[in-house]
Amino acid sequence: MSAQSLHAFQDQVSELLLRHRSLLDILSKTGQSGAAVNRVVAKSVTECGCIELHARKQDYEPESGLEQAKVLLDNHVQGQLCENCREAITAELGRSLFYMSALCNLLDIRLEDVVEKESRKCSTLGLFNMS
C-alpha cells in the first residue's frame, strides 16, 4: 500500500469515526477488534474446518542455517481458507486497521510513518526482528 493510500485511509477514518473518539474508547475498540480477529480465525478451524491446526514442538537445530530453518519450521496450519472464512477474516482485519488508524489520528501519528519505521526495523534486524 502506498503512502498516499495509507494517508487517504487515515483521513477517511478521521471523517467516519464519530461515536468512539475518546482515547479510552479507541483503545477498547482496538482490543475488541483484535479479539474478533482471533475468534474468526479460530472459527475457521472449529466450526468451518477449512483449515486445521497440527501444533507440536518446533524442532529447531541451531546448527542448521537460517534458510534451512525457514523450510523446516512449520506454521502448524493445514488446508486453505474457504471463501467465507477468508471474507470474515478480511473484514475483521479491516476493522482492526480502522481502529489502529483512529488511534493514530487521535495521537497525531501518521500511519505511513508507523509502517515505514517498522519496515526499516525489519530490514535492519532481518530474521531476528521478532525472535
C-alpha positions in Angstrom: 0.0 0.0 0.0 1.4 3.3 -1.0 1.9 6.2 1.5 -0.8 8.1 -0.4 -3.2 5.2 0.1 -2.4 5.0 3.8 -2.8 8.7 4.2 -6.2 8.7 2.4 -7.4 5.8 4.5 -6.3 7.6 7.7 -8.2 10.7 6.6 -11.3 8.6 5.8 -11.2 7.1 9.2 -11.0 10.5 10.7 -14.1 11.6 8.8 -16.1 8.5 9.7 -15.3 8.0 13.4 -18.0 9.7 15.4 -19.0 7.6 18.4 -15.7 6.4 19.7 -13.5 9.5 19.7 -12.1 9.2 23.2 -8.7 7.6 23.8 -10.3 5.0 26.1 -13.0 4.2 23.6 -10.5 3.7 20.8 -8.2 1.6 23.0 -11.0 -0.7 24.0 -12.3 -1.0 20.4 -8.7 -1.8 19.3 -8.6 -4.6 21.8 -12.1 -5.8 20.9 -11.3 -5.9 17.2 -8.1 -7.8 17.8 -10.1 -10.4 19.8 -12.6 -10.6 17.0 -9.8 -11.4 14.5 -8.6 -14.2 16.9 -12.2 -15.5 17.2 -12.9 -15.6 13.4 -9.6 -17.4 12.7 -10.5 -20.0 15.5 -13.9 -20.5 14.0 -12.3 -21.3 10.6 -10.8 -24.3 12.5 -13.5 -25.3 14.9 -16.7 -24.5 13.0 -15.9 -24.5 9.3 -12.9 -26.8 9.3 -11.4 -25.3 6.1 -8.1 -25.1 8.0 -6.7 -27.4 10.6 -4.0 -26.9 13.2 -1.4 -29.5 13.9 0.6 -27.9 16.6 3.6 -29.5 18.1 7.0 -28.6 19.4 9.1 -27.0 16.7 12.3 -29.0 16.1 14.9 -26.3 15.5 18.5 -27.3 15.2 20.7 -24.3 16.0 23.4 -25.7 13.7 21.2 -25.5 10.7 21.4 -22.4 8.5 18.7 -19.8 8.5 17.5 -20.7 5.1 17.1 -24.4 6.1 15.3 -23.3 9.3 12.7 -21.4 7.2 12.0 -24.7 5.4 12.0 -26.9 8.4 9.9 -24.8 10.8 6.1 -25.3 10.4 3.3 -22.8 10.8 1.0 -25.7 12.0 -1.7 -24.7 9.5 -3.0 -27.2 7.0 -5.6 -26.6 4.4 -6.8 -23.4 2.7 -9.3 -20.8 3.9 -12.6 -21.2 2.2 -14.1 -18.0 0.6 -16.5 -17.4 3.5 -13.7 -17.6 6.2 -11.4 -15.5 4.1 -14.1 -12.9 3.8 -14.8 -12.9 7.5 -11.1 -12.7 8.5 -10.5 -9.9 6.0 -13.4 -8.0 7.4 -12.2 -8.3 11.0 -8.6 -7.4 9.9 -10.1 -4.3 8.2 -11.9 -3.3 11.4 -8.6 -3.7 13.3 -6.9 -1.5 10.8 -9.7 1.1 11.1 -9.2 1.4 14.9 -5.4 1.4 14.6 -5.8 4.3 12.2 -8.2 6.0 14.6 -5.6 5.7 17.4 -3.0 7.2 15.1 -5.4 10.1 14.3 -6.1 10.8 18.0 -2.4 10.8 18.9 -1.3 12.7 15.7 0.8 9.9 14.3 0.8 9.2 10.6 0.0 5.5 9.8 2.5 5.6 6.9 5.2 6.6 9.4 4.4 3.6 11.6 4.6 1.3 8.5 7.8 2.9 7.3 9.5 2.7 10.7 8.5 -1.0 11.2 9.7 -1.8 7.7 13.1 -0.2 8.3 13.3 -2.1 11.6 12.5 -5.4 9.8 15.1 -4.6 7.2 17.8 -3.8 9.8 17.0 -6.7 12.1 16.1 -9.2 9.4 15.2 -12.6 10.7 16.0 -11.6 14.3 13.2 -8.9 14.3 10.6 -11.0 16.2 12.7 -13.6 17.9 
